[in-house]
């Protein structure tokens, strides 16, 4: 019987576990996660008002409740936890599904000024990630600039424009709800360095901005006109064509005078964050134009946009895990069909799936075929892997070596505590926002 550890309980980890038990009737899988809660970015990255996408947790739950799959939360792989080499001793094979844990940086002056944050930090705060801190994101902010034109940029833009009535039914932690409901941000600029036909957001996400109560979406036709695809969108792929059509509609609609305004902007490249009394006060952009090769070039003309809050959303990047090889250029672990490569040679029993395998590309569903490819590679190697002796059950060994693993019953206790908290606040489920409250729920103590 093959014992496999899957490190990471997000979509790629769950789909890997699913493929393994579907393709092999005897394999047993432990899904390890650093957090006591499963589901990865589905729990901590999907916007709280996107209930349909968040309901994917129900599918992932079915996988983790399979009789040959076991969830073990609170298990850190690598430094400060179980070393990679030790995991290899405890399991016949280990699959790393650790995602892309950090943000790409802009690399411009002023990026680290107070008031400038990665969108991931902001998302983690309103999604109750236990590592997040209440950093006073909205303190004294009247105008916000979101740098990026992907779905995460649209998400944070939408959250900044949401009111109490729309956020209360979500599972957003109470402190974040109170703060966002009291926000004084009235101007939100969502800015991309290229044109609308090259933006990465999906049309469904984009359209949502136009449905927000008491909010105008204002698009400058001059921003759109620079894009060759705007004048004649017929040659664009369907998704980009629909985006252009939505933006065109907004550009032709006069504002209603609503108290909040969202301004999608294009062909502006950030070059500096400007300080005001030691805090970010504006973003300086250089106007760009298409270069005829799918990119843009600078014009030497600049525009400053006022902002007391800047959220940078320009992509994710994988980080090295001690004990595994890492390609710094791509931000991935070198691999061949999911098999980890050490100096170009397949490392027996070590595998990757998800973003750490292929880079931060695709949507949640993209992880399914990626995970199946890795699981297939692993099971092809199973005859050689299964020869090595491993413990009948690694969990007692992990516990004896100091790992306080949270089993499925512990996660269910967290779920119950979040339901109870919501009921006490007159809301639905409300997430527990920090490590202390999560672990208190796990161990059955009074919150």
Number of C-alpha atoms within 10 A of each C-alpha: 12 19 22 24 26 26 26 31 30 26 27 32 32 30 25 34 30 23 20 25 19 13 13 14 10 13 18 20 26 24 27 27 27 20 22 24 25 28 24 23 18 20 22 22 19 18 23 22 19 12 12 8 14 18 12 15 18 11 12 20 13 11 21 24 12 15 10 18 21 19 28 27 25 19 22 19 23 16 11 8 14 16 15 18 13 12 19 17 15 21 25 24 24 25 26 27 27 26 27 20 14 14 18 13 14 16 11 11 12 17 21 14 17 18 24 23 19 22 24 22 21 19 21 21 23 28 24 26 24 19 12 18 16 15 13 11 22 20 14 13 19 16 21 28 24 27 25 27 26 20 18 24 24 24 23 22 23 21 19 21 23 22 19 13 9 13 18 19 16 20 24 25 24 20 14 17 19 15 17 21 19 12 19 17 22 17 22 25 22 23 24 25 26 25 28 29 23 20 18 18 20 16 19 12 17 21 15 12 19 17 11 17 14 14 21 23 23 21 22 16 15 11 18 22 14 18 21 14 19 23 11 11 18 11 9 15 10 12 15 23 19 19 25 26 17 15 24 18 11 19 18 12 12 11 14 12 10 12 12 19 21 24 17 24 24 28 23 24 23 21 17 18 25 20 16 11 6 10 18 22 24 22 25 17 22 20 21 22 19 17 10 9 6 9 13 18 16 17 10 9 10 15 14 15 15 20 26 24 27 29 24 25 27 19 19 19 20 25 19 16 16 13 12 16 16 21 12 12 7 15 20 24 29 25 24 16 20 28 26 26 19 16 9 10 12 16 13 18 20 22 27 32 35 32 25 27 29 22 18 19 12 11 8 15 11 14 23 20 16 21 29 23 17 25 29 18 16 24 17 11 15 17 11 12 18 16 10 11 11 15 13 11 12 16 16 12 12 17 11 9 11 10 17 16 22 22 17 19 11 22 21 14 18 24 20 15 24 23 18 16 20 22 13 11 11 12 16 18 21 25 25 26 24 15 16 12 18 24 20 15 22 22 12 12 9 8 11
